[in-house]
Amino acid sequence: MHRLVIALVSLIGLTGVAVVAGYLFLFSAGTDRAARLAPADTAVYVNVYLQPSAGQQMNLSALIGRFPGFADDATLDDKVDQIVQNMLSGAGVDYRADVKPWLGDQVAIAARPESPDPAEAEPVVIAEVKDRAAAEDAIVELAGEGATFSVQAYEGVEIQVATDTAYAFVDEMLVIGPGADAISRVIDVSRGADSLAARPDFQSTMDAMPTDHLAAAFFDLAALAGAMEAEQQLDAVSTAGAVLVAEQDGLHLSGSAPFAMDAAEPSGRAGFALGTEPSSLVGWMPADTMAEIVVFGLRQTLEDAEAAAADAPEMAEVTSALDTARAVVAFGLGIDLDADILPLLDREVAIGFRGMDGELPSGLLLLRPENATAAEASLATIAERLSAIGAQATTEQVGDVALTTVALPDVGEVAFTVTDEIVIIGLGSDDVLASIEAHDAGTSLGQSEPYRHAFEVAGTRAGNEAWVNVAEIVELFGGAGLDDDTRDILGQIGAFAITAPSRDDQIEFHAVLTVLETRPE
């Protein structure tokens, strides 16, 4: 039985892992029968359909056709089946023989928090069945030799119960759970108890999502926060929803969470406001940057996290370690983390990775603080204090900027400058000068086609973001440990991008994976 659960959960999880798996989980305009069986106290719900809409099928077929070995549409189904067969065979599941013949048009997972540890919440799987006799035979086979089930009758339904698992057929849906109690709750819903589908917050959250999608998810954030005793950290958001959509040039995971401005703490409202603007720091990254991440309001995030840890007894070791780190840095380097470092992180922080320079990474740390003058003074103070303990600091004028280089014995060197209220820090002067040149010449990452295209697929760009040129990263690191087929597939992926804008009393989330039209040279 565990193998069947692994198979069904794996099928759902694969939608967010690979384009190939996305082909299996295509949206149908049919009714969400699983949500009508899921108990009302469900906190996490993930649902996929196994029948395509015309638009989604066309987009996914076109995307998959760009990958090596998938250009022949006539054999596309067989190839996808074979890949899924290989993926599930590791769990001891024969997908073609044991799952595909009876599995209907819908598979869903519904889970509720059982303890402060979300990992301990075991899900209930609800799968539509098109051939009950075949499903019953497959369950016996998948349960394996030695598995013994006993029958418990509940509300006219026979629940098959074994150690740590149970299943039943409820309204022509196969329901699998960790025990009879979990199945009984689903049966109660089928007999008239409140369902997830009837909850107004579920309806409003999912109604806000695009209707034509591959898969959908709903999260009761308030319930999850309550189970983890973290209500204060999620005081302004209660639910979130997300859908996976096949676009013409990639996959797009789109989600949102309503933001209650009147319930938010001042730090939450400030963070929401910062999420309304796009990053400016990508305009200072050279076009050959392979990966970047931008965070707004990092200082407040760190301070809020530390305050939350101080209020949690189980986090005492973490707060003690932070206090020790402050003392070590102050004593050994003469740097006050709270006064010298945190003010640099109060607005926009970005890291750009350009590759490897020997054994060292090449890249940039870019900062756009609230007060650039104060930030420049802080950096000068840090350089001075490092010089007092053996570092060598030199400053030279390069064009219109003053470039400071701090050489640390047995460590390396760091260079920095402040220009146009932007702090540029690199592992050496070359990275800093490349940043200035890219900005001044209009040849930055933010103006490059791979970067712009990824966010065009996302449909928006604001707030925290990340971007990775997947093909270049795979090429840089050689795909160590990957077989040739996997390496070729990853090499056909263009970029992965995430953005989290705030607008219209919503915190949005967009993640995209683009697929190249032609093979990279």
C-alpha positions as CSV (number, residue, x, y, z in Angstrom):
1,M,0.0,0.0,0.0
2,H,2.9,2.4,0.7
3,R,4.1,1.8,-2.8
4,L,0.7,2.9,-4.2
5,V,0.7,6.0,-2.0
6,I,4.3,6.8,-3.2
7,A,3.2,6.3,-6.8
8,L,0.2,8.6,-6.5
9,V,2.0,11.3,-4.5
10,S,4.9,11.0,-7.0
11,L,2.6,11.6,-9.9
12,I,1.4,14.8,-8.3
13,G,4.8,15.9,-7.3
14,L,6.2,15.4,-10.8
15,T,4.0,18.2,-12.2
16,G,6.3,20.7,-10.5
17,V,9.6,18.9,-11.2
18,A,9.7,18.4,-15.0
19,V,8.0,19.4,-18.2
20,V,7.6,15.7,-19.1
21,A,5.6,15.1,-15.9
22,G,3.6,18.2,-16.6
23,Y,2.3,16.5,-19.8
24,L,0.5,13.9,-17.6
25,F,-1.4,16.4,-15.4
26,L,-3.5,18.4,-17.8
27,F,-6.4,20.6,-16.8
28,S,-10.0,19.5,-17.5
29,A,-13.0,21.7,-17.0
30,G,-14.6,18.9,-15.0
31,T,-15.8,19.2,-11.4
32,D,-13.3,19.0,-8.6
33,R,-14.8,15.9,-7.0
34,A,-11.9,15.4,-4.7
35,A,-12.4,18.8,-3.0
36,R,-16.0,17.8,-2.4
37,L,-14.7,14.8,-0.4
38,A,-11.8,16.5,1.4
39,P,-12.7,17.4,5.0
40,A,-13.3,21.1,5.8
41,D,-10.3,21.2,8.1
42,T,-7.9,20.4,5.3
43,A,-4.9,22.7,5.4
44,V,-3.0,21.6,2.3
45,Y,-4.7,20.5,-0.9
46,V,-3.1,19.6,-4.2
47,N,-5.2,18.6,-7.1
48,V,-4.3,17.5,-10.7
49,Y,-6.5,16.4,-13.6
50,L,-5.5,13.7,-16.1
51,Q,-7.4,15.0,-19.1
52,P,-6.2,17.9,-21.3
53,S,-7.7,21.1,-22.3
54,A,-7.0,21.8,-25.9
55,G,-4.8,24.9,-25.2
56,Q,-2.8,23.3,-22.5
57,Q,-2.2,20.2,-24.5
58,M,-1.0,22.2,-27.5
59,N,1.4,24.2,-25.3
60,L,2.8,21.2,-23.5
61,S,3.2,19.2,-26.7
62,A,5.1,22.1,-28.3
63,L,7.3,22.4,-25.2
64,I,8.1,18.7,-24.9
65,G,8.8,18.6,-28.7
66,R,11.8,20.9,-28.1
67,F,13.6,18.3,-26.0
68,P,15.9,15.7,-27.6
69,G,14.1,12.6,-28.6
70,F,10.6,14.1,-28.3
71,A,10.1,15.8,-31.7
72,D,8.0,12.9,-33.1
73,D,4.5,13.7,-31.9
74,A,3.3,10.2,-33.0
75,T,5.2,8.5,-30.3
76,L,5.0,11.3,-27.6
77,D,2.5,9.4,-25.4
78,D,4.6,6.3,-25.4
79,K,7.8,8.2,-24.5
80,V,6.1,10.1,-21.7
81,D,4.7,6.8,-20.3
82,Q,8.1,5.2,-20.5
83,I,9.8,8.1,-18.5
84,V,7.1,7.9,-15.8
85,Q,7.5,4.2,-15.8
86,N,11.2,4.6,-15.1
87,M,10.6,7.2,-12.5
88,L,8.2,5.1,-10.5
89,S,10.0,1.8,-10.9
90,G,12.4,2.8,-8.2
91,A,9.5,2.6,-5.8
92,G,8.6,-0.9,-7.0
93,V,5.6,0.4,-9.0
94,D,4.8,-0.8,-12.5
95,Y,3.0,2.3,-13.7
96,R,1.6,0.9,-17.0
97,A,0.5,-2.4,-15.4
98,D,-0.6,-1.4,-11.9
99,V,-1.7,2.2,-12.1
100,K,-2.6,3.5,-15.5
101,P,-5.3,1.0,-16.4
102,W,-7.6,2.0,-13.5
103,L,-6.6,5.6,-12.7
104,G,-9.3,8.1,-13.6
105,D,-9.2,11.8,-14.5
106,Q,-8.3,13.2,-11.1
107,V,-5.8,12.7,-8.3
108,A,-5.6,14.9,-5.2
109,I,-3.9,15.0,-1.8
110,A,-5.5,16.5,1.3
111,A,-3.7,17.0,4.5
112,R,-4.3,18.6,7.9
113,P,-1.7,19.6,10.5
114,E,-1.4,16.9,13.2
115,S,1.5,18.5,15.1
116,P,3.9,21.5,15.1
117,D,6.0,19.5,12.7
118,P,4.4,19.7,9.2
119,A,6.5,16.7,8.1
120,E,4.4,14.5,10.4
121,A,1.1,15.3,8.7
122,E,0.3,12.2,6.6
123,P,-1.8,13.0,3.6
124,V,-5.0,11.4,2.4
125,V,-4.9,10.5,-1.3
126,I,-8.2,10.8,-3.2
127,A,-8.0,9.3,-6.7
128,E,-10.8,9.0,-9.3
129,V,-11.2,5.4,-10.5
130,K,-12.4,4.4,-14.0
131,D,-12.1,0.6,-13.4
132,R,-12.9,-0.5,-9.8
133,A,-12.2,-4.1,-10.4
134,A,-8.8,-3.3,-11.8
135,A,-8.1,-0.9,-9.0
136,E,-8.9,-3.6,-6.4
137,D,-6.6,-6.1,-8.0
138,A,-3.8,-3.5,-8.3
139,I,-4.1,-2.6,-4.6
140,V,-3.6,-6.2,-3.6
141,E,-0.6,-6.5,-5.9
142,L,0.9,-3.2,-4.7
143,A,0.4,-4.0,-1.1
144,G,2.9,-6.9,-1.5
145,E,3.1,-10.3,0.0
146,G,2.5,-10.5,3.7
147,A,0.2,-7.5,3.8
148,T,-3.0,-8.3,5.7
149,F,-6.1,-6.2,5.6
150,S,-9.1,-6.4,7.9
151,V,-12.5,-4.9,7.1
152,Q,-14.1,-2.2,9.3
153,A,-17.6,-1.1,8.3
154,Y,-18.4,2.6,8.7
155,E,-21.5,4.3,7.4
156,G,-22.1,1.5,5.0
157,V,-18.6,1.7,3.5
158,E,-16.0,-1.1,3.9
159,I,-12.7,0.3,5.0
160,Q,-9.7,-2.0,4.4
161,V,-7.3,-1.6,7.3
162,A,-3.7,-2.7,7.6
163,T,-0.7,-1.6,9.7
164,D,-0.2,2.1,9.2
165,T,-2.5,2.3,6.2
166,A,-6.1,2.0,5.1
167,Y,-8.2,2.5,2.0
168,A,-11.8,2.5,0.8
169,F,-13.9,3.3,-2.2
170,V,-16.0,6.3,-1.5
171,D,-18.3,7.7,-4.2
172,E,-16.3,5.9,-6.9
173,M,-13.1,7.5,-5.6
174,L,-10.2,5.6,-4.1
175,V,-9.3,7.1,-0.7
176,I,-6.0,6.1,0.9
177,G,-4.9,7.3,4.3
178,P,-2.7,6.5,7.3
179,G,-5.5,4.8,9.2
180,A,-9.3,4.1,9.4
181,D,-9.9,7.5,11.2
182,A,-8.6,9.4,8.2
183,I,-10.9,7.4,5.8
184,S,-13.8,7.9,8.1
185,R,-13.5,11.7,8.0
186,V,-13.8,11.5,4.2
187,I,-16.8,9.2,4.4
188,D,-18.4,11.7,6.8
189,V,-18.0,14.4,4.1
190,S,-19.7,12.1,1.6
191,R,-22.6,11.7,4.0
192,G,-23.1,15.5,4.4
193,A,-20.3,16.8,6.7
194,D,-18.7,20.1,5.7
195,S,-16.2,19.8,2.8
196,L,-13.2,21.8,1.7
197,A,-15.1,22.8,-1.4
198,A,-17.8,24.5,0.6
199,R,-15.4,26.7,2.5
200,P,-15.8,30.4,1.4
201,D,-12.0,31.0,1.7
202,F,-11.2,28.0,-0.5
203,Q,-13.7,29.2,-3.1
204,S,-12.5,32.8,-3.2
205,T,-8.8,31.8,-3.2
206,M,-9.2,29.3,-6.1
207,D,-11.6,31.6,-8.0
208,A,-8.8,34.1,-8.2
209,M,-6.5,31.6,-10.0
210,P,-6.4,31.2,-13.8
211,T,-9.0,28.6,-14.7
212,D,-7.0,26.8,-17.5
213,H,-4.1,25.1,-15.7
214,L,-2.3,21.8,-15.2
215,A,-2.5,21.5,-11.4
216,A,-3.7,23.6,-8.5
217,A,-2.9,23.9,-4.8
218,F,-4.6,25.5,-1.7
219,F,-2.9,26.3,1.6
220,D,-4.7,27.2,4.8
221,L,-1.8,29.3,6.2
222,A,-3.6,30.3,9.3
223,A,-4.2,26.6,10.3
224,L,-0.6,25.7,9.4
225,A,0.8,28.7,11.5
226,G,-1.5,27.7,14.4
227,A,-0.2,24.2,14.4
228,M,3.4,25.4,14.4
229,E,2.6,28.1,17.0
230,A,3.8,30.8,14.6
231,E,0.6,32.8,14.2
232,Q,2.4,36.1,14.7
233,Q,4.7,35.5,11.7
234,L,1.6,35.1,9.4
235,D,-0.7,37.6,11.0
236,A,-1.6,39.3,7.7
237,V,-2.2,36.3,5.5
238,S,-4.6,33.4,6.0
239,T,-4.8,31.4,2.7
240,A,-2.8,31.0,-0.5
241,G,-3.5,29.4,-3.8
242,A,-1.4,28.4,-6.8
243,V,-1.8,26.9,-10.3
244,L,0.7,25.4,-12.8
245,V,0.1,26.7,-16.4
246,A,1.7,25.7,-19.6
247,E,2.7,28.8,-21.6
248,Q,4.0,28.8,-25.2
249,D,7.6,29.2,-24.0
250,G,7.6,27.5,-20.6
251,L,5.9,26.4,-17.4
252,H,4.4,29.1,-15.2
253,L,3.6,28.5,-11.5
254,S,1.3,31.4,-10.4
255,G,0.0,32.0,-6.9
256,S,-1.3,34.6,-4.6
257,A,-2.2,35.2,-0.9
258,P,-4.6,37.9,0.3
259,F,-2.8,40.4,2.5
260,A,-4.8,42.0,5.3
261,M,-3.1,45.4,5.7
262,D,-5.0,46.3,8.9
263,A,-3.9,43.1,10.6
264,A,-0.2,43.3,9.6
265,E,2.6,44.5,11.9
266,P,4.5,47.6,10.8
267,S,7.3,45.5,9.5
268,G,4.8,43.5,7.4
269,R,3.3,46.6,5.9
270,A,6.8,48.0,5.1
271,G,7.7,44.7,3.4
272,F,4.5,44.8,1.4
273,A,5.3,48.3,0.2
274,L,8.8,47.3,-0.9
275,G,7.3,44.4,-2.9
276,T,5.5,46.9,-5.2
277,E,8.7,47.9,-7.0
278,P,11.0,46.0,-9.4
279,S,14.6,45.5,-8.6
280,S,17.0,48.1,-9.9
281,L,20.1,46.2,-9.0
282,V,19.9,43.9,-11.9
283,G,20.8,46.9,-14.0
284,W,24.3,46.8,-12.3
285,M,25.0,43.1,-13.1
286,P,27.0,42.2,-16.2
287,A,25.1,40.4,-18.9
288,D,27.2,37.3,-18.4
289,T,25.7,36.8,-14.9
290,M,24.5,33.2,-14.6
291,A,22.4,33.5,-11.5
292,E,21.0,36.2,-9.2
293,I,18.8,36.7,-6.2
294,V,17.3,40.0,-4.9
295,V,15.7,40.4,-1.5
296,F,13.9,43.6,-0.3
297,G,14.0,44.5,3.4
298,L,16.5,41.9,4.4
299,R,17.4,43.7,7.6
300,Q,13.8,43.6,8.9
301,T,13.4,40.0,7.9
302,L,16.5,39.1,9.9
303,E,15.4,41.1,12.9
304,D,11.9,39.6,12.8
305,A,13.3,36.1,12.6
306,E,15.6,36.7,15.5
307,A,12.8,38.2,17.6
308,A,10.6,35.1,16.8
309,A,13.5,32.8,17.8
310,A,14.0,34.7,21.1
311,D,10.3,34.0,21.9
312,A,10.6,30.3,21.2
313,P,12.3,28.2,23.9
314,E,13.3,25.5,21.4
315,M,15.3,28.2,19.5
316,A,17.5,29.0,22.5
317,E,20.5,27.5,20.9
318,V,20.1,29.6,17.8
319,T,19.8,32.9,19.7
320,S,22.8,31.9,21.8
321,A,24.8,31.2,18.6
322,L,23.9,34.6,17.2
323,D,25.0,36.3,20.4
324,T,28.3,34.4,20.3
325,A,28.8,35.4,16.6
326,R,28.2,39.1,17.5
327,A,30.8,38.9,20.2
328,V,33.4,37.1,18.1
329,V,33.1,39.5,15.2
330,A,33.2,42.5,17.6
331,F,36.2,41.2,19.4
332,G,38.2,39.7,16.5
333,L,37.3,42.2,13.7
334,G,36.2,45.2,15.6
335,I,32.9,45.2,13.7
336,D,29.5,45.8,15.3
337,L,27.0,43.7,13.3
338,D,24.0,45.6,14.3
339,A,25.5,49.1,13.8
340,D,27.8,48.5,10.9
341,I,26.3,45.7,8.8
342,L,22.5,45.6,9.3
343,P,21.9,49.2,8.1
344,L,23.4,48.2,4.7
345,L,20.6,45.6,4.3
346,D,17.5,47.8,5.0
347,R,16.2,48.2,1.4
348,E,17.5,46.1,-1.5
349,V,20.1,43.4,-1.5
350,A,21.3,41.4,-4.5
351,I,23.9,38.7,-5.2
352,G,25.0,37.9,-8.8
353,F,27.0,34.9,-9.8
354,R,29.2,35.1,-12.9
355,G,31.1,31.9,-12.8
356,M,34.3,30.5,-11.3
357,D,37.6,32.3,-11.3
358,G,39.8,29.3,-10.5
359,E,38.6,28.0,-7.2
360,L,36.9,31.2,-6.3
361,P,33.4,32.4,-7.5
362,S,33.2,35.5,-9.5
363,G,30.3,37.8,-8.8
364,L,28.9,40.7,-6.9
365,L,27.1,41.8,-3.8
366,L,24.9,44.8,-4.6
367,L,23.2,47.0,-2.0
368,R,20.7,49.8,-2.3
369,P,20.4,51.1,1.3
370,E,18.1,53.8,2.5
371,N,21.0,56.0,3.3
372,A,23.9,55.6,0.8
373,T,26.0,58.3,2.6
374,A,25.8,56.4,5.9
375,A,26.5,53.1,4.1
376,E,29.6,54.5,2.6
377,A,30.8,55.7,6.0
378,S,30.0,52.3,7.5
379,L,32.1,50.6,4.8
380,A,35.0,53.0,5.4
381,T,34.8,52.2,9.1
382,I,34.8,48.4,8.4
383,A,37.9,48.8,6.1
384,E,39.7,50.8,8.8
385,R,39.0,48.3,11.5
386,L,40.1,45.4,9.3
387,S,43.3,47.4,8.6
388,A,43.9,47.6,12.3
389,I,44.1,43.8,12.5
390,G,46.4,43.2,9.5
391,A,44.4,43.8,6.4
392,Q,45.8,46.1,3.7
393,A,43.3,48.7,2.4
394,T,44.0,50.9,-0.6
395,T,41.8,53.4,-2.5
396,E,42.2,54.5,-6.1
397,Q,40.2,56.8,-8.3
398,V,38.9,55.0,-11.4
399,G,37.0,57.4,-13.6
400,D,34.3,59.0,-11.4
401,V,34.4,56.4,-8.6
402,A,36.7,55.8,-5.7
403,L,37.5,52.1,-5.6
404,T,38.7,50.6,-2.3
405,T,40.4,47.2,-2.1
406,V,40.9,45.4,1.2
407,A,43.4,42.5,1.1
408,L,43.0,40.0,3.9
409,P,46.1,37.8,4.6
410,D,45.6,34.1,3.7
411,V,42.0,34.9,2.7
412,G,41.9,37.1,-0.4
413,E,40.7,40.5,-1.3
414,V,37.4,42.4,-1.4
415,A,36.8,45.5,-3.5
416,F,33.9,48.0,-3.1
417,T,32.7,51.4,-4.2
418,V,29.6,53.5,-3.7
419,T,28.2,55.2,-6.8
420,D,24.7,56.5,-7.7
421,E,23.6,55.5,-4.2
422,I,24.5,51.8,-5.0
423,V,27.0,49.8,-3.0
424,I,29.0,47.5,-5.3
425,I,31.1,44.8,-3.6
426,G,33.1,42.1,-5.4
427,L,35.9,39.6,-4.8
428,G,38.4,41.8,-6.5
429,S,38.3,45.0,-8.5
430,D,37.5,43.4,-11.8
431,D,34.0,42.4,-10.7
432,V,33.3,45.9,-9.4
433,L,34.6,47.6,-12.6
434,A,32.6,45.1,-14.8
435,S,29.4,46.1,-12.9
436,I,30.0,49.8,-13.5
437,E,30.8,49.2,-17.2
438,A,27.6,47.1,-17.7
439,H,25.4,49.8,-16.1
440,D,27.0,52.7,-18.0
441,A,27.0,50.9,-21.4
442,G,23.5,49.5,-21.1
443,T,24.7,45.9,-21.3
444,S,23.5,44.7,-18.0
445,L,21.7,41.4,-17.1
446,G,18.5,43.4,-16.7
447,Q,18.7,44.3,-20.4
448,S,19.7,40.8,-21.7
449,E,17.2,38.7,-23.7
450,P,17.3,35.5,-21.5
451,Y,16.5,37.6,-18.4
452,R,13.8,39.7,-20.0
453,H,12.2,36.7,-21.7
454,A,11.9,34.7,-18.4
455,F,10.0,37.5,-16.8
456,E,7.8,38.1,-19.8
457,V,6.6,34.5,-19.4
458,A,6.0,35.3,-15.7
459,G,4.0,38.3,-16.8
460,T,5.3,40.6,-14.1
461,R,8.5,41.5,-12.1
462,A,8.5,43.2,-8.7
463,G,9.6,42.5,-5.2
464,N,12.0,39.7,-4.2
465,E,13.2,37.7,-7.2
466,A,15.7,35.1,-8.4
467,W,16.9,34.1,-11.9
468,V,19.1,31.3,-13.0
469,N,20.4,30.5,-16.5
470,V,20.0,26.8,-16.2
471,A,21.7,25.8,-19.5
472,E,24.8,27.8,-18.6
473,I,25.0,26.5,-15.0
474,V,24.7,22.9,-16.3
475,E,27.5,23.6,-18.8
476,L,29.7,25.3,-16.2
477,F,29.5,22.4,-13.8
478,G,29.5,19.8,-16.4
479,G,26.4,18.0,-15.2
480,A,28.5,15.9,-12.9
481,G,26.8,12.6,-12.0
482,L,24.1,13.1,-14.6
483,D,23.4,10.6,-17.5
484,D,23.6,11.9,-21.0
485,D,19.8,12.1,-21.5
486,T,19.3,14.1,-18.3
487,R,22.1,16.4,-19.2
488,D,20.7,17.0,-22.7
489,I,17.2,17.8,-21.3
490,L,18.6,20.2,-18.7
491,G,20.7,21.8,-21.5
492,Q,17.5,22.6,-23.4
493,I,16.0,24.5,-20.5
494,G,16.5,28.2,-20.8
495,A,16.0,30.0,-17.4
496,F,14.3,29.6,-14.1
497,A,12.9,32.8,-12.6
498,I,10.9,33.7,-9.5
499,T,9.3,37.0,-8.6
500,A,7.0,38.0,-5.7
501,P,5.2,41.3,-6.3
502,S,2.8,42.9,-3.9
503,R,-0.3,44.7,-5.4
504,D,-4.1,45.0,-4.9
505,D,-3.9,43.7,-1.3
506,Q,-2.3,40.5,-2.6
507,I,1.1,39.0,-2.3
508,E,1.7,37.2,-5.6
509,F,4.1,34.5,-6.5
510,H,5.3,33.7,-10.1
511,A,7.9,31.0,-11.0
512,V,8.7,30.1,-14.5
513,L,10.9,27.6,-16.3
514,T,11.5,28.5,-19.9
515,V,12.4,26.0,-22.7
516,L,14.7,27.0,-25.5
517,E,13.4,26.8,-29.1
518,T,16.7,25.6,-30.5
519,R,19.6,23.6,-29.1
520,P,22.3,25.8,-27.5
521,E,25.6,25.8,-29.3
